[in-house]
Amino acid sequence: MDKRVYLLAAIAFAVGMVELLIGGILDLVAQDLAVSLGSAGLLITVFALVFSISGPVLLFLTRAIAPKTVILVAFVVFAVGDLLTIFGHSYGVLVLSRILLAASGALLTVLSLALASRICTPEQRGRAIGLVVMGISASLVLGLPIGVSLGHLLGWRSPFVLNLALVAILFGLVIVFLGQISIEQRPTPLTKVWNSLKERPVTLAHFTTFFFLAGHFSLYGYLTPFVTSQLGFSGGLLTAVYFIYGIAAVTGGGLAGFFSDSFTPRRTLLTGTGLLLLCLLIMPFSTQSLFVFWPVLIIWGVLSWSITPPIQSHLVLIAPETADIHQSLNVTALHLGIAFGTLAGGIVIDQWAVSYNAFLGAALLVPALLAANYSTASQQRIAA
C-alpha cells in the first residue's frame, strides 16, 4: 500500500471533522447566535448542498493543475473558512464560512478519493478507498466526540480552533511528503461524461448513494435530540454515544473496503444496505433497554459508511474511462443525500417526533437497495 494514502486519509479526516461537528453542537450554536434550532440545522444542509455541487465542478476545473498544488490552495481556502467560523459573530458570517469550508472541503475529499484509487494497484483499490473513507469516519471517532466535549466545555467555536491547527500541520505534511503524483491531467470531455451517465448502471449507482445517505442522515442528523429525548442522555453519555458510534463507523469503512476486494462490490453493497434498513427499523424500539440500544448503535455505525468503498470500486469497473469524474459525482450524490435526509428529517421532527425519523430513513433505503441491485446486476452476470 502506498504510504501517501494515509496522508490522504488524514486530509479526509480534517474535512470530515468540520462537516460533521456542527450536528453535535447545534443547540450551542442556536443559543449563541439567537436563532432557532431549525435555522442552526440548516447549516448542515447548506454545507451538504455546496459540497455536492462544488466537488465535481472544482475537480473538473482544476484537472490541468498538479494535484499537490490544488490541495495546498484548497487548504488555504479551508483555513479561511475556519477563521470566519472562529471570529464571526452573526448567522450570515457563519453561513459564509460553511460555504467556503464546503467548497474547499469537497475538492479535498474528491481529489483524495481519486488519488487513492490511482496510486495503488487494482488489487488494493478497495482498501485504499476504504482508508480515505476511514479518514472521514475517523473524524466521528475523534473529531466529533472531542468537538462535542470542547464545545460544551470551552464554547462551540473551540473545536474549529483545533481543526485550524490540524489543517496547518497537514499543509506542511503535504509540502514535504505528497510529492508529484503522475495521473492523467487532461480534462475528461463533458460529452463523454454525459454519455456515460446515460448508462443505466452508472446512473443507478449514484441513486444508490443518494438514497443510502438520505436514509442514514434522516436519523443521524438528529442523533443528539434522539438520544436526549428517548434516553435522557446528556454530557458524558452523549459524548460516549458519538465516540462508540464513531469507532464502529471507522471499523465499518475498513471492513467494507476489505470485503469489496475479497468478495465483490455487489455483495458488500447489497448486504450493507439491507442490514442498515433493518437496523433503522429496530432503532426506535431499542431505546426501551440499554442492553439493546448499545449493540444496535454499534451495528448502525458499522453499516453507516459501508457504501463508499464498494460503490467507488463499482464505478471504476463499469466506467473506467470516466472513473475520476464519477467518483466525484458520487460524492455529489452522497452530499445531496445528506442534504435531503436532514431536510426531510427536520420536517418529520417538527411535525411528529424524532423517533419517526428512523422509519423515514428505512423507507428511503428501499429505493437504495433496489438501485444497488439493478446497478450491480452486470457484475453478477460477469462473475457467472
C-alpha positions as CSV (number, residue, x, y, z in Angstrom):
1,M,0.0,0.0,0.0
2,D,1.4,3.4,-1.0
3,K,2.1,5.3,2.2
4,R,0.7,8.5,0.8
5,V,-2.8,7.0,1.1
6,Y,-2.5,7.6,4.9
7,L,-1.9,11.3,4.3
8,L,-4.9,11.4,2.0
9,A,-6.9,9.8,4.7
10,A,-5.7,12.4,7.2
11,I,-6.9,15.1,4.8
12,A,-10.3,13.5,4.7
13,F,-10.3,13.4,8.5
14,A,-9.8,17.2,8.7
15,V,-12.7,17.8,6.3
16,G,-15.0,15.3,7.9
17,M,-14.4,16.8,11.3
18,V,-15.7,20.2,10.2
19,E,-18.6,18.8,8.2
20,L,-20.0,16.5,10.9
21,L,-19.0,18.5,14.0
22,I,-21.8,21.1,13.7
23,G,-24.5,18.4,14.2
24,G,-23.3,17.7,17.8
25,I,-23.4,21.4,18.9
26,L,-26.5,22.7,17.2
27,D,-28.0,23.7,20.5
28,L,-25.0,25.8,21.4
29,V,-24.8,27.5,18.0
30,A,-28.5,28.3,18.1
31,Q,-28.3,29.8,21.6
32,D,-25.2,31.9,20.9
33,L,-26.5,33.3,17.6
34,A,-30.0,33.7,18.8
35,V,-31.6,31.6,16.0
36,S,-33.9,28.6,16.1
37,L,-32.7,25.0,16.2
38,G,-34.2,24.6,12.8
39,S,-32.1,27.5,11.4
40,A,-29.0,26.1,13.0
41,G,-29.8,22.7,11.4
42,L,-29.9,24.4,8.0
43,L,-26.1,24.9,8.4
44,I,-25.8,21.1,7.8
45,T,-28.0,21.4,4.7
46,V,-26.1,24.4,3.3
47,F,-22.8,22.6,3.8
48,A,-24.0,19.4,2.1
49,L,-25.6,21.3,-0.9
50,V,-22.4,23.4,-1.5
51,F,-20.3,20.3,-1.1
52,S,-22.3,18.3,-3.6
53,I,-22.1,21.0,-6.3
54,S,-18.5,22.0,-5.7
55,G,-16.9,18.6,-5.8
56,P,-17.2,17.6,-9.5
57,V,-17.1,21.2,-10.8
58,L,-13.9,22.2,-9.0
59,L,-12.3,18.8,-9.8
60,F,-13.0,19.3,-13.5
61,L,-11.8,22.9,-13.4
62,T,-8.5,22.0,-11.7
63,R,-7.6,18.8,-13.6
64,A,-4.9,20.6,-15.6
65,I,-3.2,21.7,-12.4
66,A,-0.8,19.4,-10.4
67,P,-2.8,17.7,-7.6
68,K,-0.3,18.8,-4.9
69,T,-0.9,22.5,-5.9
70,V,-4.6,22.0,-5.8
71,I,-4.5,20.5,-2.4
72,L,-2.4,23.3,-1.0
73,V,-4.6,26.1,-2.4
74,A,-7.8,24.3,-1.2
75,F,-6.2,24.1,2.3
76,V,-5.7,27.9,2.3
77,V,-9.4,28.5,1.5
78,F,-10.4,25.9,4.1
79,A,-8.3,27.7,6.7
80,V,-10.1,31.0,5.9
81,G,-13.4,29.2,6.4
82,D,-12.2,28.1,9.9
83,L,-11.2,31.6,10.8
84,L,-14.5,33.0,9.8
85,T,-16.2,30.4,12.0
86,I,-14.0,31.3,14.9
87,F,-14.2,35.1,14.7
88,G,-17.6,35.6,13.0
89,H,-20.5,36.8,15.3
90,S,-23.5,36.6,13.0
91,Y,-25.5,33.9,11.4
92,G,-24.7,35.3,7.9
93,V,-21.0,35.1,8.5
94,L,-21.4,31.5,9.7
95,V,-23.3,30.6,6.6
96,L,-20.5,32.1,4.5
97,S,-17.9,30.1,6.4
98,R,-19.8,26.9,5.8
99,I,-19.9,27.7,2.1
100,L,-16.1,28.2,2.0
101,L,-15.4,25.1,4.1
102,A,-17.8,23.0,2.0
103,A,-16.4,24.1,-1.4
104,S,-12.7,23.6,-0.4
105,G,-13.5,20.5,1.6
106,A,-15.4,19.0,-1.4
107,L,-12.3,19.4,-3.6
108,L,-10.0,18.0,-1.0
109,T,-12.3,15.0,-0.5
110,V,-12.9,14.0,-4.1
111,L,-9.3,14.6,-5.0
112,S,-8.2,12.4,-2.1
113,L,-10.5,9.6,-3.2
114,A,-9.4,9.9,-6.9
115,L,-5.7,9.9,-6.0
116,A,-6.1,7.0,-3.6
117,S,-7.6,4.9,-6.3
118,R,-4.9,5.8,-8.8
119,I,-1.7,5.5,-6.8
120,C,-2.4,1.9,-5.7
121,T,-2.7,-1.4,-7.7
122,P,-6.1,-2.5,-8.8
123,E,-6.0,-5.3,-6.2
124,Q,-5.6,-2.7,-3.4
125,R,-8.0,-0.1,-4.8
126,G,-10.9,-1.0,-2.5
127,R,-8.7,-0.9,0.6
128,A,-7.1,2.4,-0.5
129,I,-10.6,4.0,-0.9
130,G,-11.6,2.4,2.3
131,L,-8.7,4.1,4.1
132,V,-9.8,7.5,2.8
133,V,-13.4,6.7,3.9
134,M,-11.9,5.7,7.3
135,G,-10.4,9.1,7.5
136,I,-13.8,10.6,7.2
137,S,-15.4,8.2,9.7
138,A,-12.4,8.6,12.0
139,S,-13.5,12.2,12.4
140,L,-16.5,10.7,14.1
141,V,-14.3,8.7,16.5
142,L,-12.0,11.6,17.5
143,G,-13.2,14.8,15.9
144,L,-16.9,14.7,16.8
145,P,-16.7,13.5,20.4
146,I,-13.8,15.8,21.1
147,G,-15.7,18.6,19.4
148,V,-18.8,18.0,21.4
149,S,-16.8,17.9,24.6
150,L,-14.8,21.0,23.8
151,G,-17.9,22.8,22.6
152,H,-19.7,22.3,25.9
153,L,-16.6,23.0,28.0
154,L,-14.9,25.9,26.2
155,G,-17.6,27.2,23.8
156,W,-18.8,25.9,20.4
157,R,-16.0,27.8,18.5
158,S,-13.2,26.0,20.2
159,P,-13.3,22.8,18.1
160,F,-12.7,24.9,15.0
161,V,-9.5,26.3,16.6
162,L,-8.4,22.7,16.9
163,N,-9.3,22.0,13.3
164,L,-7.4,25.0,12.1
165,A,-4.3,23.7,13.9
166,L,-4.7,20.3,12.2
167,V,-5.0,22.0,8.8
168,A,-1.8,23.9,9.4
169,I,0.0,20.6,10.2
170,L,-1.4,18.8,7.2
171,F,-0.4,21.7,5.0
172,G,3.2,21.2,6.0
173,L,3.0,17.4,5.6
174,V,1.6,17.7,2.0
175,I,4.5,20.0,1.1
176,V,7.1,17.5,2.4
177,F,5.6,14.1,1.7
178,L,3.0,14.1,-1.0
179,G,5.3,14.7,-4.0
180,Q,4.1,14.9,-7.5
181,I,1.6,12.3,-8.4
182,S,1.6,11.2,-12.0
183,I,-2.0,10.8,-13.2
184,E,-3.9,11.8,-16.3
185,Q,-4.3,15.5,-16.2
186,R,-6.4,16.2,-19.4
187,P,-10.0,17.2,-18.6
188,T,-12.5,14.5,-19.5
189,P,-14.8,15.8,-22.3
190,L,-18.2,16.7,-20.9
191,T,-19.8,14.8,-23.8
192,K,-18.1,11.6,-22.6
193,V,-19.3,12.2,-19.0
194,W,-22.8,12.9,-20.2
195,N,-22.8,9.8,-22.4
196,S,-21.6,7.7,-19.5
197,L,-24.4,9.0,-17.4
198,K,-26.8,7.6,-19.9
199,E,-25.6,4.1,-18.9
200,R,-28.2,2.8,-16.5
201,P,-25.7,1.0,-14.1
202,V,-23.8,4.3,-13.7
203,T,-26.9,6.4,-13.0
204,L,-28.3,3.8,-10.6
205,A,-25.0,3.7,-8.7
206,H,-25.4,7.4,-8.0
207,F,-29.0,7.0,-7.0
208,T,-27.9,4.2,-4.6
209,T,-25.6,6.6,-2.8
210,F,-28.2,9.4,-2.7
211,F,-30.9,7.3,-1.1
212,F,-28.4,5.4,1.2
213,L,-27.2,8.7,2.7
214,A,-30.6,10.3,2.8
215,G,-31.9,7.3,4.8
216,H,-28.9,7.4,7.1
217,F,-29.0,11.1,7.8
218,S,-32.7,11.3,8.3
219,L,-31.9,10.0,11.8
220,Y,-28.2,10.6,12.2
221,G,-28.5,14.3,11.5
222,Y,-30.7,14.4,14.6
223,L,-28.9,11.9,16.8
224,T,-28.5,14.4,19.7
225,P,-32.2,15.1,20.0
226,F,-32.9,11.4,19.5
227,V,-30.8,10.2,22.4
228,T,-31.6,13.1,24.7
229,S,-35.4,12.8,24.2
230,Q,-35.6,9.0,24.1
231,L,-32.9,8.1,26.6
232,G,-32.4,11.3,28.6
233,F,-28.6,11.3,27.7
234,S,-26.5,14.4,28.2
235,G,-22.9,15.4,28.9
236,G,-20.6,12.4,29.2
237,L,-23.2,9.9,28.0
238,L,-23.9,12.0,24.9
239,T,-20.2,12.1,24.1
240,A,-20.0,8.4,24.6
241,V,-22.7,7.8,22.0
242,Y,-20.7,9.7,19.4
243,F,-17.4,8.0,20.5
244,I,-18.8,4.5,20.3
245,Y,-20.7,5.2,17.1
246,G,-17.5,6.6,15.6
247,I,-15.4,3.6,16.4
248,A,-18.0,1.4,14.7
249,A,-18.1,3.7,11.7
250,V,-14.3,3.6,11.2
251,T,-14.4,-0.2,11.5
252,G,-17.2,-0.4,9.0
253,G,-15.4,1.7,6.4
254,G,-12.3,-0.5,6.6
255,L,-14.3,-3.7,6.6
256,A,-16.3,-2.6,3.6
257,G,-13.1,-2.0,1.6
258,F,-11.8,-5.4,2.6
259,F,-15.0,-7.2,1.7
260,S,-15.3,-5.3,-1.5
261,D,-11.8,-6.6,-2.6
262,S,-12.2,-10.1,-1.1
263,F,-15.8,-10.8,-2.3
264,T,-17.4,-8.4,-4.7
265,P,-18.6,-4.8,-4.5
266,R,-22.1,-6.1,-5.3
267,R,-22.3,-8.5,-2.3
268,T,-20.8,-5.9,0.0
269,L,-23.2,-3.2,-1.2
270,L,-26.4,-5.2,-1.1
271,T,-25.6,-6.7,2.3
272,G,-24.7,-3.4,3.9
273,T,-27.8,-1.6,2.5
274,G,-30.2,-4.3,3.6
275,L,-28.8,-4.6,7.1
276,L,-28.9,-0.8,7.5
277,L,-32.5,-0.8,6.6
278,L,-33.3,-3.4,9.3
279,C,-31.2,-1.5,11.8
280,L,-33.1,1.7,11.4
281,L,-36.4,-0.2,11.8
282,I,-35.2,-1.6,15.1
283,M,-33.6,1.6,16.4
284,P,-36.7,3.3,17.9
285,F,-37.6,0.2,19.8
286,S,-34.0,-0.3,21.1
287,T,-34.3,2.7,23.4
288,Q,-36.5,0.6,25.7
289,S,-33.4,-1.2,27.0
290,L,-29.8,0.0,27.1
291,F,-28.7,-3.6,26.7
292,V,-30.4,-3.5,23.2
293,F,-29.6,0.2,22.4
294,W,-25.8,0.0,22.5
295,P,-25.4,-3.1,20.3
296,V,-27.9,-1.6,17.8
297,L,-26.0,1.7,17.8
298,I,-22.7,-0.1,17.1
299,I,-24.2,-2.1,14.2
300,W,-25.7,1.1,12.8
301,G,-22.3,2.8,13.0
302,V,-20.5,-0.1,11.2
303,L,-23.1,0.0,8.4
304,S,-23.4,3.7,8.1
305,W,-20.2,4.3,6.0
306,S,-20.1,0.9,4.3
307,I,-21.3,2.2,1.0
308,T,-18.4,4.3,-0.3
309,P,-15.7,1.6,-0.9
310,P,-17.9,-0.8,-2.8
311,I,-19.7,1.9,-4.8
312,Q,-16.5,3.6,-5.8
313,S,-14.9,0.3,-6.8
314,H,-18.1,-0.5,-8.8
315,L,-17.8,2.8,-10.7
316,V,-14.2,2.1,-11.6
317,L,-15.3,-1.3,-13.0
318,I,-18.3,-0.1,-15.0
319,A,-16.9,3.4,-16.2
320,P,-13.1,3.1,-16.2
321,E,-12.6,6.0,-18.7
322,T,-14.6,8.5,-16.6
323,A,-13.9,7.0,-13.2
324,D,-12.4,10.1,-11.7
325,I,-15.4,12.2,-12.7
326,H,-17.9,9.7,-11.5
327,Q,-16.1,9.2,-8.2
328,S,-16.6,13.0,-7.6
329,L,-20.2,12.8,-8.9
330,N,-20.8,10.1,-6.4
331,V,-19.6,12.3,-3.6
332,T,-22.0,14.8,-5.0
333,A,-24.8,12.3,-4.8
334,L,-23.7,11.5,-1.2
335,H,-24.0,15.1,0.0
336,L,-27.2,15.7,-1.9
337,G,-28.5,12.7,0.0
338,I,-27.2,14.2,3.3
339,A,-29.0,17.5,2.4
340,F,-32.2,15.7,1.5
341,G,-32.1,13.5,4.5
342,T,-31.5,16.3,7.0
343,L,-34.2,18.5,5.4
344,A,-36.8,15.7,5.4
345,G,-35.8,14.7,8.9
346,G,-36.3,18.3,10.1
347,I,-39.8,18.3,8.7
348,V,-40.6,15.0,10.4
349,I,-39.2,16.1,13.8
350,D,-41.2,19.3,13.6
351,Q,-44.4,17.6,12.6
352,W,-44.3,14.4,14.6
353,A,-41.4,13.1,16.8
354,V,-37.8,12.3,16.3
355,S,-38.4,8.5,16.6
356,Y,-40.3,8.7,13.3
357,N,-37.1,9.8,11.6
358,A,-35.8,6.2,11.8
359,F,-38.8,5.0,9.9
360,L,-38.3,7.7,7.3
361,G,-34.7,6.6,6.9
362,A,-35.7,2.9,6.5
363,A,-38.2,3.9,3.8
364,L,-35.5,5.8,1.9
365,L,-33.2,2.8,2.0
366,V,-35.7,0.8,0.0
367,P,-35.0,2.6,-3.3
368,A,-31.3,2.5,-2.4
369,L,-31.4,-1.3,-2.2
370,L,-33.3,-1.6,-5.5
371,A,-31.0,0.8,-7.3
372,A,-27.9,-1.1,-6.0
373,N,-29.3,-4.4,-7.1
374,Y,-30.0,-3.3,-10.7
375,S,-26.8,-1.3,-11.0
376,T,-24.6,-4.2,-10.0
377,A,-26.5,-6.9,-11.8
378,S,-23.9,-6.8,-14.6
379,Q,-21.2,-7.8,-12.2
380,Q,-23.2,-10.8,-11.3
381,R,-23.6,-11.8,-14.9
382,I,-19.8,-11.4,-15.5
383,A,-19.0,-13.4,-12.4
384,A,-21.3,-16.2,-13.6
